[in-house]
Amino acid sequence: MLNNKPGFRAAVLFSAGIILFRYCHPGNIFILSASLSIAAFVIFLSFFRKGKPPRDLLMILLIVLAGIMRSAYLEKELVSGEHIRDLNLIGKYVRIEGWIEDKKIYSDGNTILTVNLLSLIVDGQKTGELRGKLRIFLRDCPAGAGYGDIIRSGGILTDFRGRRNPGEADLREYYYNQGIYADFRIPDGMPVEFMESSHGNPILREVIEPVRFYLIGLLDQNHDDHELELLKAILLGERSGLDREIIQDFKDAGTMHILAVSGLHVGFVVLIFQEIFLFAGIPKMRILPVIMIVIIILYILLTGARPPVMRAGLFFILYYISVLTQKRRDRLNLLGSTAIILLLINPKDLFNPGFQLSFAAVFGILIVMNEMDGYVTEINGGRIRRLILLQYNRVKTLFFMSVGAIAGTSILTAFHFNRIVFGAVLLNLIAIPLSGIIVFLGIFELMLGSFWDLAAHFIAIIIDILIEALFVFNRLFSEFKWTGLYISHKEIILVVSGVILVLSSLILLKYRFRFRYCIILLLTIIISFTGWMFQKSEEVAEITFLDVGQGDSAIIILPDGTKWLIDVGGEFENYNAGERHILPFFRWSGIRRLDGVFISHLNSDHYGGLTEVLKVVNCDTVYLGSDFMNNKDYGGLKDILKEKNIPVRKLNAGDVIQRNATIGIKVLSPDPLLSLKNLPINETSLVLRLHYGRISFLFTGDIGSVTEEYLSAKDVLLRSTVLKTAHHGSGGSSSSEFLEKVCPDFAVINVGRFNNFGHPSPETVQRLINAGAEILRTDIHGAISFITDGEKIKLVK
């Protein structure tokens, strides 16, 4: 069983062991490991008996066991000794000392450092030698500070949050997989001290980093910032200086792999230097593999030894080793061997989306290329005809490679990012050769820049033209809606079924409708039908309070498909709640249009994210409690509303938005009878009561005591199953009298962690407890969902 492509099969089994360790209880892991060990021992004893020993089964058990044991050993190694993860210091002020491992300078001038801890001081007491990494954000970082230097400062340790809302990335897992266990926040005005040291790898510190900065300096002499940042990303993997809009264009167009130095770029470098050396007459089977291995290692180091380039570089290194040893070079075996080596170093890489996508893309390319032999056009005829056919075969090869990469990664991109990009197949026919030429010319620019400025400058002009062309093509494709499709979590089963359906259909054609493949096709059709049935909506409403930090946002999905959004979180420096939290949730849940958006009041933490949302999602109506169209302070919001021709409706107390006899929203405030001229803007908040049968939700915006007293005194129905607690749980809201009228079973507090306002107030929390409400907080629980059929209600945290 393992004789056919043993490296690839071993990688699959080793990965299975890692997965078993991750998703099984530690006690179960011990039992499982013991069972596998006993089984392997029994099988080993069978070698001494007559007959054919079950070698394949023994190897399977041993490789799976190896995956389990390597994961267990790494886990034990991480928690042993003095490690930052062992110390309960989150939220506390400490002074740290550590050495800089990585430095990224972004387009806004801010810097992110990855720092290896040496020691820290807590309450005046200095720890001994300490292990673990921190991430540090700096507004002003000295240009000379870099790899190996020591940083000292005081600040607050904060942990990375897990997945806050459905559809978002799990930042805790992402950073933990890189060995980074905390964020270090340095307060404004706190002095930061840098000092040269001998920490880190001396080769990196004394050779690679200076060379890297020298090469960046050469590029800086010949390119403007716009082209320079893209060239640095493509050549050296330094993309932190790219504008967010450019990165988003590459994401939307499906060409993000061009910006992340990975297999594509290593392949370009290998191809360029291999052709140069062959042209120079260096023997292919002797010295060339050694030279190429050295060049690949140097390129890995120059690009910062980041995971994508490490994966690709290792694959090519193994390839050239097999050339040197004259072993059989099966590419799937090389791929499997690469995976095993990387997973032996860090088993957690298996759960990194980048790791998964890298290997899935190469796997898809290799599978498609293996089947492509019959589609290559035979090159014959005259010189011009041969040249045309050669280019035709190259384009065809590139097309099949793009198809293979997208086919291999489609399920993973749907699962991780809720998107499949179809247009990338066509765009890559342009973008990949274009980026290859840019890499080729960029290498020559760097080679000539040290001694022939004029030639380097001439090449730089050509590169700038090609980069602008790449920008234009990406912008063009990113604006076309048909080039990609967002997939909800419920539709992923259809994607899986579709991929299996296509593959099984191709197999049927190739193997002339053999019986077993017909069974596979039939099962796929059944799964697809089941997946379609799964999409049929039930007669339930789903109300989700999203975690948008210090702000409000809730999405209402009714049984008839109506979708209402109440508040959209805030917008601050380099942060927009619509882009960061709400749109990922929409993609995850399959929301492509909104029937209405309700803005409770015009404080930025309630409407700030709306502009980004409306850029992507169509909306029928925006509802407000106060007129703002003549107010100059909301120019950006007014512009997007006018551009997309979205009507704005002002609501007053007594207005009703009814969907049917059992579902609707009643507006309780603002009331024209209540003079709001001299009241704070919070008191003008929309107060909405959503009712569905016997279940109701009360949304209170940021109202304070004035509006609460007014509503409590009026003859208005306030009784609600779920209360969206006013003003993030501030002390001036949610009075005992008001809560007595509402009498909620659940109280949801939208609040940001470590906010500067002291929300929620302990007094307010106590009043909610006294009212008999179960308290739910977005800063603790993340997104909070309720599902109801109008009779019963179910809480989903």
BELMO-V131420 format. One record per residue. RES is the residue in one small letter. OMEGA is omega as a letter, one per 20 degrees, with the letter a starting at -180 (* if undefined). BURIAL is I if it has 9 or more other C-alpha atoms within 8 Angstrom, else O. D_LAST is the distance of its C-alpha to the last C-alpha in whole Angstrom. Layout:
# BELMO-V131420
{{RES:OMEGA:BURIAL:D_LAST} {RES:OMEGA:BURIAL:D_LAST}}
This chain:
# BELMO-V131420
{{m:a:O:45} {l:a:O:44} {n:r:O:48} {n:a:O:47} {k:a:I:45} {p:a:I:44} {g:a:I:42} {f:a:I:40} {r:r:I:39} {a:r:I:39} {a:r:I:36} {v:a:I:34} {l:r:I:35} {f:r:I:34} {s:r:I:31} {a:r:I:30} {g:r:I:30} {i:r:I:28} {i:r:O:25} {l:r:I:26} {f:a:I:26} {r:a:O:22} {y:r:O:21} {c:r:O:22} {h:a:O:22} {p:r:O:25} {g:r:O:27} {n:r:O:27} {i:r:I:28} {f:r:O:31} {i:a:O:32} {l:a:O:31} {s:r:I:34} {a:a:O:36} {s:r:O:36} {l:r:I:37} {s:r:I:39} {i:a:O:41} {a:r:I:41} {a:r:I:42} {f:r:O:45} {v:r:O:46} {i:r:I:46} {f:r:I:48} {l:a:O:51} {s:r:I:51} {f:a:I:53} {f:r:O:56} {r:r:O:57} {k:a:O:59} {g:a:O:57} {k:a:O:54} {p:a:O:52} {p:a:I:48} {r:a:O:48} {d:a:O:45} {l:r:O:43} {l:a:I:43} {m:r:O:43} {i:a:I:39} {l:a:I:38} {l:a:I:40} {i:r:I:38} {v:r:I:34} {l:r:I:35} {a:r:I:36} {g:r:I:33} {i:a:I:31} {m:r:I:34} {r:r:I:34} {s:a:I:30} {a:a:I:30} {y:a:O:33} {l:r:I:31} {e:r:O:28} {k:a:O:31} {e:a:O:33} {l:a:O:30} {v:a:I:29} {s:r:O:33} {g:a:O:35} {e:a:I:34} {h:a:I:31} {i:a:I:29} {r:a:O:26} {d:a:O:27} {l:a:O:28} {n:a:O:25} {l:a:O:26} {i:a:O:23} {g:a:O:24} {k:r:O:27} {y:r:I:31} {v:r:I:33} {r:a:I:36} {i:r:I:36} {e:a:I:38} {g:r:I:38} {w:a:I:39} {i:r:I:38} {e:a:I:37} {d:a:I:36} {k:r:I:37} {k:r:O:36} {i:a:I:37} {y:a:I:35} {s:r:I:37} {d:r:O:36} {g:r:O:38} {n:a:I:35} {t:r:I:35} {i:r:I:32} {l:r:I:34} {t:a:I:33} {v:r:I:34} {n:a:I:35} {l:r:I:35} {l:r:I:38} {s:r:I:38} {l:a:I:36} {i:r:I:37} {v:r:I:35} {d:r:O:36} {g:a:O:40} {q:r:O:40} {k:r:O:40} {t:r:I:38} {g:r:O:40} {e:a:O:40} {l:r:I:36} {r:r:I:34} {g:a:I:31} {k:r:I:31} {l:r:I:29} {r:a:I:29} {i:r:I:31} {f:r:I:31} {l:r:I:34} {r:a:O:36} {d:r:O:39} {c:r:O:40} {p:a:O:44} {a:a:O:45} {g:a:O:47} {a:a:O:44} {g:a:I:43} {y:r:I:42} {g:a:I:43} {d:r:I:44} {i:r:I:42} {i:r:I:40} {r:r:I:40} {s:r:I:38} {g:a:I:35} {g:a:I:32} {i:r:I:28} {l:r:I:26} {t:r:I:23} {d:r:I:20} {f:a:I:19} {r:r:O:15} {g:a:I:13} {r:a:I:12} {r:a:I:10} {n:r:I:10} {p:r:I:11} {g:a:I:14} {e:r:I:15} {a:r:O:17} {d:a:I:16} {l:a:I:18} {r:a:I:18} {e:a:O:19} {y:a:I:22} {y:r:I:23} {y:r:I:23} {n:r:I:25} {q:a:O:28} {g:r:O:28} {i:a:I:27} {y:r:I:25} {a:r:I:25} {d:r:I:25} {f:a:I:28} {r:a:I:29} {i:a:I:32} {p:r:O:33} {d:r:O:35} {g:r:O:39} {m:a:I:38} {p:r:O:41} {v:a:O:40} {e:r:O:43} {f:a:I:44} {m:r:O:46} {e:a:O:48} {s:a:O:48} {s:a:O:48} {h:r:O:45} {g:a:I:43} {n:a:O:45} {p:r:I:49} {i:r:O:49} {l:a:I:46} {r:a:I:47} {e:a:O:51} {v:a:I:51} {i:a:I:48} {e:r:I:47} {p:r:I:50} {v:r:I:51} {r:r:I:47} {f:r:O:48} {y:r:O:52} {l:r:I:50} {i:r:I:48} {g:r:O:51} {l:r:I:53} {l:a:I:51} {d:a:I:50} {q:a:O:54} {n:a:I:54} {h:r:I:51} {d:a:O:49} {d:a:O:46} {h:a:O:44} {e:a:I:46} {l:a:I:46} {e:r:I:42} {l:r:I:42} {l:r:I:44} {k:r:I:43} {a:a:I:40} {i:a:I:42} {l:a:I:44} {l:r:I:43} {g:a:I:39} {e:a:I:39} {r:a:I:36} {s:a:O:35} {g:a:I:38} {l:r:I:37} {d:a:O:35} {r:a:O:32} {e:r:O:33} {i:r:O:36} {i:r:I:33} {q:r:O:31} {d:r:I:34} {f:r:I:34} {k:a:I:30} {d:a:I:31} {a:r:I:34} {g:a:I:33} {t:a:I:36} {m:a:I:33} {h:r:I:35} {i:a:I:38} {l:a:I:37} {a:a:I:35} {v:a:I:38} {s:a:I:38} {g:r:I:40} {l:a:I:41} {h:r:I:43} {v:r:I:44} {g:r:O:46} {f:a:I:47} {v:r:I:49} {v:a:I:50} {l:a:O:51} {i:a:I:53} {f:r:I:55} {q:r:I:56} {e:r:O:58} {i:a:O:59} {f:r:I:60} {l:r:I:61} {f:r:O:63} {a:r:O:65} {g:r:O:66} {i:a:I:64} {p:a:O:64} {k:a:O:61} {m:a:O:61} {r:a:O:62} {i:a:I:61} {l:r:I:58} {p:a:I:55} {v:r:I:56} {i:a:O:56} {m:r:I:53} {i:r:I:51} {v:a:O:52} {i:r:O:51} {i:r:I:48} {i:r:I:47} {l:r:O:48} {y:r:I:46} {i:a:I:43} {l:a:I:44} {l:r:I:45} {t:r:I:42} {g:r:O:40} {a:r:I:39} {r:a:O:36} {p:a:O:34} {p:a:I:35} {v:r:I:38} {m:a:I:38} {r:a:I:37} {a:a:I:40} {g:r:I:43} {l:r:I:42} {f:a:I:43} {f:r:I:46} {i:r:I:47} {l:r:I:47} {y:a:I:48} {y:r:I:51} {i:r:I:52} {s:r:I:52} {v:r:I:55} {l:a:I:57} {t:r:O:56} {q:r:O:57} {k:r:O:55} {r:a:O:53} {r:r:I:51} {d:a:O:48} {r:r:O:45} {l:r:I:42} {n:r:I:44} {l:r:I:44} {l:r:I:40} {g:r:I:39} {s:r:I:41} {t:a:I:39} {a:a:I:36} {i:a:I:37} {i:a:O:39} {l:a:I:36} {l:r:I:33} {l:r:O:36} {i:a:O:35} {n:a:O:32} {p:a:I:30} {k:r:I:26} {d:a:I:28} {l:a:I:27} {f:r:O:23} {n:a:I:25} {p:r:O:25} {g:r:O:28} {f:a:I:29} {q:a:I:28} {l:r:I:29} {s:a:I:33} {f:r:I:34} {a:r:I:32} {a:r:I:35} {v:r:I:38} {f:r:I:37} {g:r:I:37} {i:a:I:40} {l:r:I:42} {i:a:I:41} {v:a:I:43} {m:r:I:46} {n:a:O:47} {e:a:O:47} {m:a:I:49} {d:a:O:52} {g:a:O:53} {y:r:O:52} {v:a:O:54} {t:a:O:57} {e:a:O:61} {i:r:O:62} {n:a:O:66} {g:a:O:69} {g:a:O:70} {r:a:O:69} {i:r:O:67} {r:r:I:65} {r:r:I:64} {l:r:O:62} {i:a:O:61} {l:r:I:60} {l:r:I:58} {q:r:O:56} {y:r:O:55} {n:r:I:54} {r:r:O:52} {v:r:I:50} {k:r:I:49} {t:r:I:48} {l:r:I:46} {f:a:I:45} {f:r:I:44} {m:r:I:42} {s:r:I:40} {v:r:I:39} {g:a:I:39} {a:a:I:36} {i:r:I:34} {a:a:I:34} {g:a:I:33} {t:a:I:30} {s:a:I:29} {i:a:I:26} {l:r:I:25} {t:r:I:25} {a:a:I:23} {f:a:I:21} {h:a:I:20} {f:r:O:21} {n:a:I:21} {r:r:I:25} {i:a:I:28} {v:r:I:31} {f:a:I:34} {g:a:I:37} {a:r:I:37} {v:a:I:39} {l:a:O:42} {l:a:I:41} {n:r:I:41} {l:r:I:45} {i:a:O:46} {a:a:I:43} {i:r:I:44} {p:a:I:47} {l:r:I:47} {s:r:I:45} {g:r:I:47} {i:r:O:50} {i:r:I:49} {v:r:I:48} {f:a:I:52} {l:r:I:53} {g:r:I:51} {i:r:I:52} {f:r:I:56} {e:r:I:55} {l:a:I:54} {m:a:O:57} {l:a:I:60} {g:a:I:58} {s:a:O:60} {f:a:O:63} {w:a:O:63} {d:a:I:62} {l:r:O:63} {a:r:I:62} {a:r:I:58} {h:r:I:58} {f:r:O:60} {i:a:I:57} {a:r:I:54} {i:r:O:55} {i:r:O:55} {i:a:I:51} {d:r:I:50} {i:r:O:52} {l:r:I:50} {i:r:I:46} {e:r:I:47} {a:r:O:47} {l:r:I:44} {f:a:O:42} {v:a:O:44} {f:r:I:43} {n:r:I:39} {r:a:I:39} {l:a:O:40} {f:a:I:38} {s:a:I:35} {e:r:O:36} {f:a:O:36} {k:a:O:33} {w:a:O:35} {t:a:I:35} {g:a:I:31} {l:r:I:28} {y:a:I:24} {i:r:I:23} {s:a:I:19} {h:r:I:17} {k:a:O:18} {e:a:I:22} {i:r:I:22} {i:r:I:23} {l:r:I:26} {v:r:I:27} {v:r:I:27} {s:a:I:29} {g:r:I:31} {v:r:I:32} {i:a:I:33} {l:r:I:35} {v:a:O:37} {l:a:O:38} {s:r:I:39} {s:r:I:41} {l:r:O:43} {i:r:I:44} {l:r:I:45} {l:a:O:47} {k:a:O:48} {y:r:O:49} {r:r:O:51} {f:r:I:48} {r:a:O:48} {f:a:O:47} {r:r:O:44} {y:r:I:43} {c:r:I:43} {i:r:O:40} {i:r:I:38} {l:r:I:38} {l:r:O:38} {l:r:O:35} {t:r:I:33} {i:r:I:34} {i:r:O:33} {i:r:I:29} {s:r:I:30} {f:r:O:30} {t:r:O:27} {g:r:I:25} {w:r:I:26} {m:a:O:26} {f:a:O:22} {q:a:O:22} {k:a:O:23} {s:r:O:21} {e:a:O:20} {e:r:O:21} {v:r:I:17} {a:r:I:16} {e:r:I:13} {i:a:I:12} {t:r:I:9} {f:a:I:10} {l:r:I:11} {d:r:I:11} {v:a:I:15} {g:a:I:16} {q:a:I:19} {g:a:I:18} {d:r:I:17} {s:r:I:16} {a:r:I:14} {i:a:I:15} {i:r:I:16} {i:a:I:17} {l:a:I:19} {p:a:I:21} {d:r:O:24} {g:r:O:22} {t:a:I:22} {k:r:I:20} {w:r:I:20} {l:r:I:19} {i:a:I:19} {d:a:I:20} {v:r:I:20} {g:a:I:19} {g:r:I:22} {e:a:I:25} {f:a:O:27} {e:r:O:29} {n:a:O:28} {y:r:O:25} {n:a:I:24} {a:r:I:20} {g:a:I:21} {e:a:I:22} {r:a:I:20} {h:a:I:16} {i:r:I:17} {l:r:I:19} {p:r:I:17} {f:r:I:15} {f:a:I:17} {r:r:I:19} {w:a:I:16} {s:r:I:16} {g:r:I:19} {i:a:O:20} {r:r:O:24} {r:a:O:25} {l:r:I:24} {d:r:I:25} {g:r:I:25} {v:r:I:24} {f:r:I:24} {i:a:I:25} {s:r:I:24} {h:a:I:27} {l:r:O:29} {n:a:I:27} {s:a:I:26} {d:r:I:23} {h:a:I:22} {y:a:I:25} {g:a:I:25} {g:a:I:23} {l:a:I:25} {t:a:I:28} {e:r:I:26} {v:a:I:24} {l:r:I:27} {k:a:O:29} {v:a:O:27} {v:r:I:26} {n:a:I:28} {c:a:I:28} {d:a:I:30} {t:r:I:30} {v:a:I:28} {y:a:I:28} {l:r:I:29} {g:r:I:30} {s:a:O:33} {d:a:O:36} {f:a:O:36} {m:r:O:38} {n:a:O:41} {n:a:O:39} {k:a:O:40} {d:a:O:37} {y:a:I:35} {g:a:O:37} {g:a:O:34} {l:r:I:32} {k:a:I:35} {d:a:O:36} {i:r:I:34} {l:r:I:34} {k:a:O:37} {e:a:O:37} {k:r:O:35} {n:a:O:36} {i:a:I:33} {p:r:O:34} {v:a:O:33} {r:r:O:33} {k:a:I:33} {l:r:I:31} {n:r:I:33} {a:a:I:32} {g:r:O:33} {d:a:I:32} {v:r:O:30} {i:a:O:28} {q:r:O:28} {r:r:O:27} {n:a:O:29} {a:a:O:29} {t:a:O:26} {i:r:I:24} {g:r:I:25} {i:r:I:24} {k:r:I:27} {v:a:I:28} {l:a:I:28} {s:j:I:29} {p:a:I:31} {d:r:O:34} {p:a:O:38} {l:r:O:39} {l:a:O:37} {s:a:O:39} {l:a:O:37} {k:a:O:40} {n:a:O:40} {l:r:O:36} {p:a:O:33} {i:r:I:32} {n:a:I:28} {e:r:I:30} {t:a:I:30} {s:r:I:27} {l:r:I:26} {v:a:I:24} {l:r:I:23} {r:r:I:22} {l:r:I:20} {h:r:I:21} {y:a:I:21} {g:a:I:23} {r:a:O:22} {i:a:I:18} {s:a:I:19} {f:r:I:17} {l:r:I:19} {f:a:I:19} {t:r:I:21} {g:r:I:22} {d:a:I:23} {i:r:I:26} {g:a:I:28} {s:a:I:30} {v:a:O:32} {t:r:I:30} {e:r:I:28} {e:a:I:32} {y:r:O:33} {l:a:I:30} {s:a:I:30} {a:a:O:34} {k:r:O:34} {d:a:O:34} {v:a:O:31} {l:r:O:28} {l:a:O:25} {r:a:I:23} {s:r:I:20} {t:a:I:17} {v:r:I:14} {l:r:I:16} {k:a:I:15} {t:a:I:17} {a:r:I:20} {h:r:I:21} {h:r:I:18} {g:a:I:19} {s:a:I:23} {g:a:I:25} {g:a:O:27} {s:r:I:25} {s:r:I:23} {s:a:I:26} {s:a:O:27} {e:r:O:29} {f:r:I:26} {l:r:I:23} {e:r:O:26} {k:a:I:26} {v:r:I:23} {c:a:I:22} {p:r:I:18} {d:r:I:15} {f:r:I:12} {a:a:I:13} {v:r:I:11} {i:r:I:13} {n:a:I:14} {v:r:I:15} {g:r:I:17} {r:r:O:17} {f:r:O:21} {n:a:I:22} {n:a:O:25} {f:a:O:25} {g:r:O:24} {h:i:I:21} {p:r:I:19} {s:r:I:22} {p:r:O:22} {e:r:O:24} {t:r:I:22} {v:a:I:19} {q:r:O:22} {r:r:I:23} {l:r:I:19} {i:r:I:19} {n:r:O:23} {a:r:I:21} {g:a:I:19} {a:r:I:16} {e:a:I:13} {i:r:I:12} {l:a:I:9} {r:a:I:10} {t:r:I:9} {d:r:I:12} {i:a:O:10} {h:a:I:6} {g:r:I:7} {a:a:I:6} {i:a:I:5} {s:r:I:6} {f:r:I:8} {i:a:I:11} {t:r:I:14} {d:a:I:18} {g:r:I:19} {e:r:O:20} {k:r:O:17} {i:a:I:13} {k:r:O:10} {l:r:O:6} {v:r:O:4} {k:*:O:0}}
